Amino acid sequence: MKRSFAPLLRCPACQSAFDLTVDAGDDERVESGRLTCAKCGKSYPIVRSIPRFVSSDNYANSFGFQWNRFRRTQLDSHTGLPLSRDRLRFSTGWDPVELRNQTILDIGCGAGRFTEVAAGDAEQVIAVDYSDAVEACRENLRGASNVEVVQADIYRLPFPKRSFRFVYCLGVLQHTPDVKEAFRSLAEHVAEDGRLAVDVYPKLWRNVLWSKYWIRPLTKTMSRGRLFSLVEAMVRYLLPISLVVGRIPVVGRRLRYAIPVANHEPDFPLTPEQVREWAVLNTFDMLAPAHDHPQSAKTLTRWFSEAGFRKVEVFRRGHLIGRGIRMGPAGR
């Protein structure tokens, strides 16, 4: 991390500023060291240039496993397709022009697929993840001087409250233990007249027909290595069947969900090898997480309203997307 980044951080325990101790680095960057709270005395390490406010042994460790194994799979710079760019811009509704000279907070960055896009639009991006996926993100964005990567808990973010004008969290909230509290924590860090964009799995009656929910009670308890081996076998034998089913006119796109492997052939113009790689990645992503909590549009709309947001939009495009603007002093 840059030395100049330290004053932007706050103790997640008491919201006080830190004293920075540098063990290795240069005049600009810190490779290793410590952040010690000036008030409560709690201390947090900086390891491989990343401030670490949590242990990597947590409920999100399956994501650290998958994103370090598939570090570049979903990056636009790797696929040659604008898939992450299009999803980020559609989900947030933000015009890249308005992001110039702005700092964006990316919560649940994973390997940095959206961070890479945001870094091309904004003056600074702060990418946060609970898992050791931060290692993959830092490696992928090593050449981006305007990106800082932080390992932290969504419920106890190490930043001043109401300090960011642009905050997004995509593909994350449903995998937290308490989705409402995770959303509330995000909202607390949005500045007045600032913007928040999130997405979450939609709560639908037909979810009971989705095969992943039939087998998750078993797979989420398995070791990561054992589950990954199982997923590779499932993709080897079931993806060809899913591809045939997915090509059936009219009904195929829905019928493929009865087969417990991710099949993105109908969704994106991927090569056959990319279809297989994404199948392994996203099948593991479906079956491994400790938590999977879909939400309704009504619930997400209420959370935005309760948190003091106006111009709230909640709609579906695959995921359930919500976005809004925090009200100013007079409730504008």
C-alpha positions as CSV (number, residue, x, y, z in Angstrom):
1,M,0.0,0.0,0.0
2,K,1.1,3.6,-0.4
3,R,2.1,5.5,2.7
4,S,-0.4,8.1,1.8
5,F,-3.2,5.6,2.1
6,A,-2.7,5.1,5.9
7,P,-4.5,8.4,6.9
8,L,-7.6,7.2,5.1
9,L,-8.0,4.1,7.3
10,R,-9.8,3.9,10.6
11,C,-9.7,1.4,13.4
12,P,-12.6,-1.1,12.9
13,A,-13.0,-1.3,16.7
14,C,-13.3,2.4,17.6
15,Q,-13.0,4.4,14.3
16,S,-9.9,6.2,15.4
17,A,-6.8,7.0,13.2
18,F,-3.8,4.7,13.0
19,D,-0.1,5.2,13.7
20,L,1.9,3.6,10.9
21,T,5.0,1.4,11.5
22,V,7.0,0.4,8.4
23,D,9.1,-2.7,8.5
24,A,9.8,-2.9,4.8
25,G,9.2,-0.6,1.8
26,D,10.4,2.6,0.4
27,D,9.6,6.3,0.5
28,E,6.3,5.7,-1.3
29,R,5.1,2.1,-0.6
30,V,4.8,-0.1,2.5
31,E,5.5,-3.8,1.9
32,S,5.2,-4.9,5.5
33,G,4.5,-3.2,8.8
34,R,1.7,-2.4,11.2
35,L,-1.2,-0.1,11.8
36,T,-1.7,0.7,15.5
37,C,-4.8,2.5,16.7
38,A,-3.9,5.7,18.4
39,K,-6.8,5.4,20.8
40,C,-7.5,1.7,21.7
41,G,-4.1,0.3,20.8
42,K,-5.3,-2.5,18.6
43,S,-2.7,-3.4,16.0
44,Y,-3.1,-4.8,12.5
45,P,-0.4,-6.2,10.2
46,I,0.4,-5.1,6.6
47,V,1.5,-8.2,4.7
48,R,2.6,-8.1,1.1
49,S,1.5,-4.5,0.9
50,I,-2.1,-5.4,2.0
51,P,-3.5,-4.1,5.4
52,R,-5.1,-7.2,7.1
53,F,-7.9,-6.5,9.5
54,V,-9.1,-10.1,9.7
55,S,-7.7,-13.7,9.6
56,S,-8.1,-15.5,6.3
57,D,-9.6,-18.5,8.2
58,N,-13.2,-17.4,8.0
59,Y,-16.6,-18.3,6.4
60,A,-15.4,-16.9,3.1
61,N,-12.3,-19.0,2.8
62,S,-13.9,-21.0,-0.1
63,F,-13.8,-17.7,-2.1
64,G,-10.1,-17.2,-1.4
65,F,-9.5,-20.8,-2.7
66,Q,-11.4,-20.3,-5.9
67,W,-10.2,-16.8,-6.8
68,N,-6.5,-17.7,-6.2
69,R,-7.0,-20.8,-8.4
70,F,-8.9,-18.9,-11.1
71,R,-7.1,-15.6,-10.7
72,R,-7.6,-14.3,-14.2
73,T,-10.6,-16.3,-15.5
74,Q,-13.2,-13.5,-15.3
75,L,-11.0,-10.5,-16.0
76,D,-12.0,-8.6,-19.2
77,S,-8.3,-8.3,-20.0
78,H,-8.1,-12.1,-20.0
79,T,-11.3,-13.0,-21.8
80,G,-11.0,-10.3,-24.4
81,L,-14.7,-9.6,-23.8
82,P,-16.3,-6.6,-21.9
83,L,-18.3,-8.9,-19.6
84,S,-17.2,-7.4,-16.3
85,R,-17.3,-3.8,-17.7
86,D,-20.9,-4.3,-19.0
87,R,-22.1,-5.8,-15.7
88,L,-20.5,-3.2,-13.5
89,R,-21.8,-0.3,-15.6
90,F,-25.3,-1.7,-16.0
91,S,-25.6,-2.6,-12.3
92,T,-24.4,0.7,-11.0
93,G,-25.9,3.0,-13.7
94,W,-22.8,5.2,-13.2
95,D,-21.5,7.2,-16.1
96,P,-17.7,6.8,-16.3
97,V,-17.3,10.5,-16.9
98,E,-18.7,11.2,-13.4
99,L,-16.2,8.9,-11.8
100,R,-13.2,11.0,-12.8
101,N,-11.4,12.4,-9.8
102,Q,-13.5,10.2,-7.5
103,T,-12.6,7.4,-5.1
104,I,-14.7,4.2,-5.5
105,L,-15.1,1.6,-2.7
106,D,-15.4,-2.0,-4.1
107,I,-16.6,-4.4,-1.4
108,G,-16.1,-8.1,-2.1
109,C,-13.6,-7.5,-4.8
110,G,-12.6,-11.2,-5.2
111,A,-9.9,-11.4,-7.9
112,G,-10.6,-7.9,-9.0
113,R,-12.8,-8.4,-12.1
114,F,-14.8,-5.2,-11.4
115,T,-11.8,-3.4,-9.7
116,E,-10.0,-3.6,-13.0
117,V,-12.8,-1.8,-14.8
118,A,-13.3,0.8,-12.1
119,A,-9.6,1.5,-12.0
120,G,-9.8,2.7,-15.6
121,D,-12.6,5.1,-14.8
122,A,-11.8,6.6,-11.3
123,E,-8.9,8.4,-9.6
124,Q,-8.7,5.7,-6.9
125,V,-10.3,2.4,-6.2
126,I,-10.2,0.8,-2.7
127,A,-10.8,-3.0,-3.2
128,V,-11.9,-4.9,-0.1
129,D,-12.4,-8.6,0.5
130,Y,-12.9,-10.8,3.6
131,S,-11.0,-13.8,2.1
132,D,-7.4,-14.2,0.9
133,A,-8.7,-13.5,-2.6
134,V,-7.0,-10.1,-1.9
135,E,-3.8,-11.9,-2.9
136,A,-5.2,-12.6,-6.4
137,C,-6.6,-9.0,-6.7
138,R,-3.3,-7.5,-5.7
139,E,-1.5,-9.6,-8.2
140,N,-3.9,-8.9,-11.0
141,L,-3.9,-5.1,-10.3
142,R,-0.2,-4.8,-9.5
143,G,0.3,-2.4,-12.4
144,A,-2.6,-0.1,-11.4
145,S,-1.1,2.6,-9.2
146,N,-4.6,3.9,-8.3
147,V,-5.7,0.7,-6.6
148,E,-5.4,-0.1,-2.9
149,V,-6.3,-3.6,-1.6
150,V,-7.6,-4.3,1.9
151,Q,-8.5,-7.5,3.7
152,A,-11.4,-6.6,6.0
153,D,-14.8,-7.6,7.4
154,I,-17.9,-6.1,5.7
155,Y,-19.5,-5.7,9.1
156,R,-16.5,-3.7,10.5
157,L,-15.0,-1.8,7.6
158,P,-11.8,0.2,8.4
159,F,-12.9,3.5,6.9
160,P,-14.6,6.7,8.2
161,K,-18.4,6.5,8.1
162,R,-20.1,8.4,5.2
163,S,-16.9,9.1,3.4
164,F,-17.4,7.6,-0.1
165,R,-19.4,9.0,-2.9
166,F,-19.4,5.8,-4.9
167,V,-19.8,2.3,-3.3
168,Y,-20.6,-1.0,-5.0
169,C,-20.9,-4.6,-3.8
170,L,-21.7,-7.2,-6.5
171,G,-22.0,-10.9,-6.1
172,V,-21.4,-10.8,-2.3
173,L,-24.3,-9.9,0.0
174,Q,-26.1,-13.3,-0.3
175,H,-23.0,-15.0,0.9
176,T,-22.8,-13.1,4.2
177,P,-24.3,-14.5,7.5
178,D,-26.6,-11.5,8.0
179,V,-27.4,-9.9,4.7
180,K,-29.4,-7.0,6.2
181,E,-26.5,-6.0,8.6
182,A,-24.0,-6.3,5.7
183,F,-26.2,-4.0,3.6
184,R,-26.5,-1.6,6.6
185,S,-22.7,-1.5,7.0
186,L,-22.3,-0.6,3.3
187,A,-24.9,2.2,3.6
188,E,-23.1,3.7,6.6
189,H,-20.1,4.4,4.4
190,V,-21.9,6.2,1.7
191,A,-21.5,10.0,1.8
192,E,-24.4,12.4,1.6
193,D,-25.5,12.6,-2.0
194,G,-23.3,9.5,-2.6
195,R,-24.4,6.4,-4.5
196,L,-24.6,2.8,-3.6
197,A,-25.2,-0.1,-5.9
198,V,-25.5,-3.8,-4.9
199,D,-26.8,-7.0,-6.2
200,V,-28.0,-10.2,-4.6
201,Y,-29.5,-13.5,-5.6
202,P,-33.3,-13.1,-6.1
203,K,-35.7,-14.9,-3.8
204,L,-38.0,-16.8,-6.3
205,W,-40.4,-19.7,-5.8
206,R,-38.7,-21.6,-8.6
207,N,-35.4,-21.6,-6.6
208,V,-36.7,-24.9,-5.1
209,L,-36.3,-26.4,-8.6
210,W,-32.7,-25.3,-8.9
211,S,-30.5,-28.3,-8.4
212,K,-27.8,-26.4,-6.5
213,Y,-30.1,-26.0,-3.6
214,W,-30.7,-29.8,-3.5
215,I,-27.1,-30.6,-3.0
216,R,-25.6,-27.6,-1.1
217,P,-26.5,-29.0,2.3
218,L,-23.9,-31.7,1.6
219,T,-21.3,-29.8,-0.5
220,K,-20.9,-26.8,1.7
221,T,-19.6,-29.0,4.5
222,M,-16.9,-30.7,2.4
223,S,-13.3,-29.7,2.4
224,R,-12.3,-27.3,-0.4
225,G,-9.9,-29.8,-2.1
226,R,-12.4,-32.7,-2.0
227,L,-15.2,-30.5,-3.3
228,F,-13.0,-29.1,-6.1
229,S,-12.2,-32.7,-7.2
230,L,-15.9,-33.5,-7.2
231,V,-16.7,-30.4,-9.2
232,E,-14.1,-31.2,-11.8
233,A,-15.7,-34.6,-12.3
234,M,-19.2,-33.2,-12.4
235,V,-18.2,-30.7,-15.1
236,R,-16.4,-33.4,-17.1
237,Y,-19.5,-35.6,-17.2
238,L,-22.5,-33.2,-16.8
239,L,-21.4,-30.1,-18.8
240,P,-21.8,-31.9,-22.2
241,I,-25.4,-32.9,-21.1
242,S,-26.1,-29.3,-20.0
243,L,-24.8,-27.9,-23.3
244,V,-27.2,-30.2,-25.3
245,V,-30.1,-29.2,-23.0
246,G,-29.3,-25.5,-23.1
247,R,-29.5,-25.5,-26.9
248,I,-33.1,-26.7,-26.9
249,P,-35.2,-23.9,-28.3
250,V,-37.3,-21.8,-25.9
251,V,-37.1,-24.0,-22.8
252,G,-33.4,-25.0,-22.9
253,R,-32.1,-21.9,-21.0
254,R,-34.2,-22.8,-18.0
255,L,-34.0,-26.6,-18.2
256,R,-30.2,-26.4,-17.8
257,Y,-30.6,-25.3,-14.2
258,A,-31.9,-28.9,-13.4
259,I,-28.3,-30.1,-14.1
260,P,-25.9,-29.1,-11.2
261,V,-23.2,-27.5,-13.2
262,A,-22.8,-23.9,-14.4
263,N,-23.3,-23.5,-18.1
264,H,-22.7,-20.1,-19.5
265,E,-22.7,-21.0,-23.2
266,P,-26.2,-19.4,-23.7
267,D,-25.2,-16.3,-21.8
268,F,-21.8,-15.1,-23.1
269,P,-19.8,-15.5,-26.3
270,L,-17.1,-17.7,-24.6
271,T,-14.8,-20.1,-26.4
272,P,-15.4,-23.8,-25.6
273,E,-12.4,-23.8,-23.3
274,Q,-13.7,-20.7,-21.5
275,V,-17.1,-22.3,-21.1
276,R,-15.5,-25.3,-19.4
277,E,-13.3,-23.1,-17.2
278,W,-16.2,-20.9,-16.1
279,A,-18.2,-24.0,-15.5
280,V,-15.6,-25.3,-13.0
281,L,-15.3,-21.9,-11.4
282,N,-19.0,-21.1,-11.0
283,T,-20.1,-24.7,-10.1
284,F,-17.6,-24.5,-7.2
285,D,-18.9,-21.0,-6.5
286,M,-22.5,-22.4,-6.3
287,L,-21.7,-25.3,-4.1
288,A,-19.0,-24.2,-1.7
289,P,-20.1,-21.0,0.1
290,A,-21.1,-21.4,3.7
291,H,-24.0,-19.0,3.2
292,D,-26.5,-18.5,0.3
293,H,-29.4,-16.1,1.2
294,P,-31.5,-14.8,-1.7
295,Q,-33.6,-11.7,-1.1
296,S,-36.8,-10.3,-2.4
297,A,-37.2,-7.0,-4.3
298,K,-39.5,-5.8,-1.5
299,T,-36.9,-6.5,1.1
300,L,-34.1,-4.8,-0.8
301,T,-36.2,-1.7,-1.5
302,R,-37.1,-1.4,2.2
303,W,-33.4,-1.6,3.2
304,F,-32.5,1.3,0.9
305,S,-35.4,3.3,2.3
306,E,-34.6,2.6,5.9
307,A,-31.0,3.6,5.3
308,G,-32.0,7.1,4.0
309,F,-31.6,6.6,0.2
310,R,-33.7,8.4,-2.5
311,K,-34.2,7.6,-6.2
312,V,-34.0,4.0,-5.3
313,E,-34.2,1.5,-8.2
314,V,-34.6,-2.3,-7.6
315,F,-34.9,-4.6,-10.6
316,R,-33.9,-7.9,-11.9
317,R,-31.4,-8.8,-14.6
318,G,-30.3,-12.2,-13.5
319,H,-29.3,-10.9,-10.1
320,L,-31.6,-8.6,-8.1
321,I,-30.0,-5.2,-8.5
322,G,-30.5,-2.3,-6.1
323,R,-29.1,1.3,-6.3
324,G,-29.8,4.6,-4.8
325,I,-28.5,8.0,-3.7
326,R,-28.1,8.9,0.0
327,M,-30.2,11.8,1.1
328,G,-28.5,15.1,1.9
329,P,-29.0,17.3,5.1
330,A,-32.5,18.4,4.2
331,G,-33.6,14.9,2.9
332,R,-33.0,16.0,-0.7
